[in-house]
Structure formats: structure tokens, C-alpha cells
Amino acid sequence: MRLPSGTFAQSYAQDMALVRTKAHWAFLVAFLAFLFTIPQWASPSFLTLVTIIGITVISAHGLNILTGNCGLVSLGHSGFMMVGGYVMAIFCHTVGLPFWASLPIAGLIAGFVGIIFGLPSLRIKGFYLIMATVAAYFIIHWLVLQFRSVTGGTEGLTVPPADLFGWSIRPKANYFYVVMVLAVLATIVTKNILRTRAGRAFVAIRDNDLAAEVMGVNLFSYKLQAFFIGCVFAGIAGALSAQYYSFVNVEQFPFFDSVWLLGMLIVGGMGSVSGTIYGVIIIKLLQQLAVRLGPTLSELANPQIATGLSLILPSLAIILFLIFAPRGVSHIWERLRNYYQAWPY
């Protein structure tokens, strides 16, 4: 985070801090206070929307590490969310583990599955890697349907009510707090990962993997680390989704969700932690707007247009950002902030 003009860090700890000034602290506290008071005044539909945004933010952070920072484009991210969702259901429904124990297990198993499908990343990249991740999604989808004795096949599995050490998280308001805490933690963890040696190696691989290898970056190791970390985030998001709906099914994780996640990174700003959040909010709000406008357009125009509006609005936003602002909302905000700080010079 940039410092205002005339403010300087006086120690290494101050220079590395995520929140660096009193104004930053005040803004952060005000934002968190607003965020965690939403259940007190929000309608059930708005609370549901914000909860889904929180779950999506966790998944998008994982894809941002994998694609935005390491340059490994993945279109199979919803497949790894599916792994997390089914692991959560199996461990809670069949094994009987509590929610707090099943959640990290779901993330870790999704991460190890990501490593398996990330193994070809040393040999292939670009379009071929994209197709490999697409294949990963459909392989996971097929395996889930085949092992119906464990996964329930097309019928899916129910997820029993969960609690945290006796505190029920079944009410929407309680579950909202769980999701938001995890979304905030995911944001902090992502920010810190990108400041580590591994994070710098990811950026070097994204910019030029041959140059990174010449400088001593172990491509195979860091690419697998990126797949593991990205898929852990996806698995946790999928597990949270399964617990939220109290049910898991393959239709809950459609392939097109992977496309929307990639679109969120484009809109928000590829490689930006804050941009990831912006992109998720914008795409989700556009989809919600399409749902609200659908009945009105069905009466005024062709019902087929209203049906496809949830695809048209986000797709149009992605196209416009690719043409006019390819670096996303985060870059637009950075330019506005720089202009304000430099004004009137």
C-alpha cells in the first residue's frame, strides 16, 4: 500500500506492514465494522448475495495466484471446487467429522488433486495448458458420477447441519460471519504469499519462464506450488458452498463457473489482490441485476432475451474491459489515486 507524500517508513517492519498509516487503519476498521454489521440490517436476499460473493472471493484468490501471478491459465477451477464440496459432504455425512475438521481436509485434498493435474504444466503452456485444465474438470466430473457409492452419483449428497464448538452456523447470519472471516483471512494470506520468495518466483515465471529458469527458479517446483495453493483455495470455497446449500451435486459446480472466475480477474485486474475482489463484486452484481431485470424484459420484449441476460451483461462487461481497460478496475483506481496525489502538479 502506497504512503502519502511526505510519509516514510522508518524501519523494515514498517516498510513491510500491510496497513501503514493511521488513515489506512481507520479505513480498514470502518470497512470491517460495516462488513460485519451487514446481517443486522440486510434483507435475506442481500445477505445471500454477499455470502456467495465471499465464497467466490476465496476461490478467485486461488485462481489469481495460479493465473494472475504465475501465468498458468486454468479453466478447470470449478472442478477443484467440486472436489472440495464432495470431500466436505463425504467427511461430514459419511465419516461424521465436524465442520471445522472437514474444511481444511477438503482444501488439502483439492490441493493434492491440483498437483496431479498440474504435473503437465512443465511441458505444456498456453493453449495446451488451458485444454489440459478443461480436461481436468471433465475428468473430475466423470469420476464423481462413476463412484456413486461414495458420491451419490447424479443424486448428490446431503451435508448435515454444522456447528463450531457448539455454535450453530446453520442460520444465514451465522454462516455469513464464518464466510467473511475466511474471506478476510484468504485475502491476507494471498497478499502475504505474493510477498514471499515463492510469490516473486510466480511473477518471474509469468513474465518469462525461460529467464526465470536461467536465474535459478525451479519451474517444476513453483508451478506445482501455484497449482497446490490455488486449488486449496478452490477446495475451501467449494466446501463452504456445499455447507451453505446443505447439499452437493455436480450441477452445483458447472464448467461455466470457471469462465466467470477468469472473467472476474480480467474485470478486476489480473494479478491484483484488491482487483480480484472488485472483479467478483462487479460480475456478481451484474448477474444479480440480470435476475432482477429478467421478469420486466420478459413482459416488454422477447422472453429469450431476458433468459440470456445473465450471460449477456457479464460477458459484455468482460469484452469492454478487454478493449478499454485491459488492466482492470485496480489499474483505473491506481491512476485516479495517483492523479489525486499529484494534483495540481
N, C-alpha and C positions, 0 to 999 in steps of 0.2 A: 504494500500500500504506500503510495507516494505521500511525502510530507509537504506541508505548506511552505511557501517561500520564507526563508529565514529560520526554519526549524531544522536542527541537525541532530543526528544520533550521536551520543557521546560514549557509547560502549557497544561492543559486539552484540550483547544481549538486546539492547535497544534496536540495533540495526536489523536483527533477525526476528523481532516481535511481529506478530500478525496485526495487532492493534497497537498503534504507536503514539497517538496523541489523545488528549482529553476529549477533543471533539469526536474522534473516532469511537472512543469508549462510550460517549453519550449517545451517539447514533446507534451503536450496537445494542446498548441496554434498552433504548427506546424501541428498537425493532423487535428484540426478543420479548419485551413486555407486550407489545402489540400482538405478536405471533401467538404467544401462549395464553392470551385472553380471548382469542377468537371463539372458542366453544361457549363463552359466556354470553355472546350476543349474536352469533351467526345462526342462520337458518340451517336445517338439516341438509338441504341440497348443497349449500355453500360449504358446509363442514365436510361433506363427502368429497367435493371438488378439491378442496385444499389438502385433504388427506391423500387423495390419489396423486396430486401434484408432488407431495412429499415423497411418496413411494417412487414416483417416476424420477425425481431428482437423484435419489440414491442410485438407481440403475444408470441414469445418464452420466453421473460422475464416473462410473466404471468404464463406460464407453468412451468418455472424454480422455481418460488415461490411455486407453488402448488405441483409439483412433486419433483423437485430437493432439495428443502429446507424443505417442510412439509411432504414429503414422500407419498403423495396421488397421485398415478399413474392415469393419465387421458388419455383416448383415444377418448374423445369427444370434444377436444378443438376446432376443426374446426366447430363444431356445434354452439359453443358460438360466434365464428367469424361470422357465418351465421346470428345469432340474431343481432349482431351489424350492419352488412351490410344491413339487411332489415329494421332495425329501422332508419338508416340513409336515406334509399330510401323513406320510408314512410313519415318521417318528412319533408324531402326536397321536395318530389314530391307531396304528398297529402296535408300535413298541410301547407307547404310553409315556414317552418323555415329556416333561413340561415345555412350555413355550420358550423360556429363557435358555434352555439347553439345546432345543432343536434349531433355533435360529442360527447360531454360529456354525452348527454342523451343516446346515443347508448351504451356507455361504462357502464353507471349505470344500464340500463335495462338488459344488458348482465350479469352484476354482480349479480343482483337480481335473474335472471334465474339460474345462477350458484349456488346461495344459495339453491334454491328449489331442484336442483339435488344433492346438497352436503349434504342434510339432512340425507341420509342413511349412511354417512361416519362414524358416531359414532358407528354404529352397525356392519358395514362390512369393510373389508380392504383386501388388496392383490388382488388376482384374482377376487374376488367377486366385489370389488370396480371398477376394470377395466371393468368388464362386465356391471356394472351399468352406467359407463360413456359412454360406447359404446351404450347402450340403450338410453341414453340421446341424443346422436347425432341423432339417427334414429327417436326418438320421435319429436325432433325439426324439422327434415326434413319432417316428415309426417304432422305436424301441418302447416308448411309453404305451403305445397301443398293443404291442405284442405281449408284453409282460402284464397281462390283465389280472393275473392272480395277485400281483403286488400293487399295481397302479389303478386297478379298477377298469382299465381299458377305456372305452368311449363313455362309460358311466361316470368315471372320475371317483374321487374320494371326498368324504366329508372331513372337515377339520373340527375337532371338539373345542368347546369354549376354553379359552386360555386365561391364565392369571399370572401375575408377577408377585410371588411370595405372598399369596393370599389376596392381592388386589386385582379384582376382575378388570380385564381390558376389553370385555365384550361390548359395553356401551361405546357408541361412536366417539363421544367426547374423550373417554379414557384412552381409546385406541389412537385418537388424534395426537395426544401427548406422547405416546410411545413412538409414533412415526416421526413426529417433529424432532424429538430428541435424537433419534437415529439419523435423520436427515442433516441436522446440525453437526453431529459427530462425523458423518460421512464427508461433509464439506470441509471440516477442519483437517481430517485425515488426508483427504485428497490434496489440499493445499500444502500440507507438510510433506507428503510423498514427493510432490513435484519440486521441492526444495532440497531433496536428498541427492546423493550420488546417483541413485537409480533414476530419479526424475530427470536429472541433467543428461543421463545416458539415453533416456527415452527421446528427449528432444533432439539429441545428436543423431539418433537413428532415423527419426522422422525427417530431419533436414537433409542428411546424406549418409546412408548406411555404410557406403564404401569408405568415406572419410572417417566415420566413427570407428570402423574396424581397424583402419590404419593407425588411429590414435590409441588403440588398445581396448576399445569397448567390445566386450564379449556379446556378439549379436544374439547368439542362440540363447544364452542365459537371460539377457534382458528382455528379449521378445517373449520368452516363456513367462517371465515375471510379470510383464504387462498383461498377458492373457490371464494369468492367475488372478492378479489384483482386480482387473476389470470384471472377470466372471464371479469373483467373490461378491462384489457389489451387486451384480445382477442376481445372484442367488439369494442374497438377503432381501432384495426388492421383491423377487418372486415369492419368497416365503411370507413376507409381510402381506402381499396381495392375497395369497391363499388364506391366511389367517383372517384377513379383513372380510372376505366373502364367505368364510366358514366352509369353503368348498374349493376343490381344484379340478380342473378339466383342461384338456388340450386346447379347447376353443377359447380358454381364458388367456392364452398366450399366442395370438395369431402372428404369422410371419410379418404382416404389415406393421406391427409394433416396432420391429427392428428398423424399418424405413423411417418411421416417425421419430425414433430416437436419434437417428443420424440427422434428420431434418432439424431437430431441436438444437443440435450442435452447430449446424450451419447458421441458423437464425440467431442464436445467442453469441456465437463466436468460437470457432474451433480452437481448442487448446486452452480456453479461458475457464477458470473455475466459476467466477461470477456469471460469465456468459452462458454457461450450462444452465444455471438457474433461470436466467432471463428467457432462454430458448424454451425451456419446459413450460414456464408460465404462459408465454405467448401462444405456443401451439395448443396447449390445453384450453386456454381461454377462447381461442378461435373455434376449437371443436365444440366447446360448450355453447358458443354463440350460434353455431350452425344448428345445434339441437333446439335452441330457443326459437330460431327463425324458421325452422322446418315447417311447423303447422301453418304459419302465416303464409309462407310461399306456396304451400300445397293448395291453399284456397285461391291465391291470386294468380298462380302460374301453373306450369306443368308439375305434377307431383314427383316426377322422376328427378327434376332439378333439385327439389327440396331434399330428396333422399341422398343425392350425391353431394350436398352442400358440405357435409362434414369432411369430405375428401377434397373438395374444391378450395375452400378457404385456406386450410393449412398448406396445400400444395402451391397455391398462388403466392402465399407469403414466402415460401422457400424459394420460388423462382425469382420473386422481386428482390430478395436479399442476395441471391447469387448474382444478379445483374447489377444492382445499385450499391449494395453494401456486402461484398463477399466476406468481409472480416467480422460481420455480425454486429449485434447490438452493443457488445462490450467495447468494440472499437469506436462506435459512434459516441458512446458515453465518455470514453477516454479523450476523444477530440474535443467534446464540449467542455470537459473539465480543464483540459489544457488551455482552451480559449479563455475560459473564465479566469484562470490563474494568471494568464499573461495579459489580460485586458488592463489598461487600454493601450498597451505597447504592441 
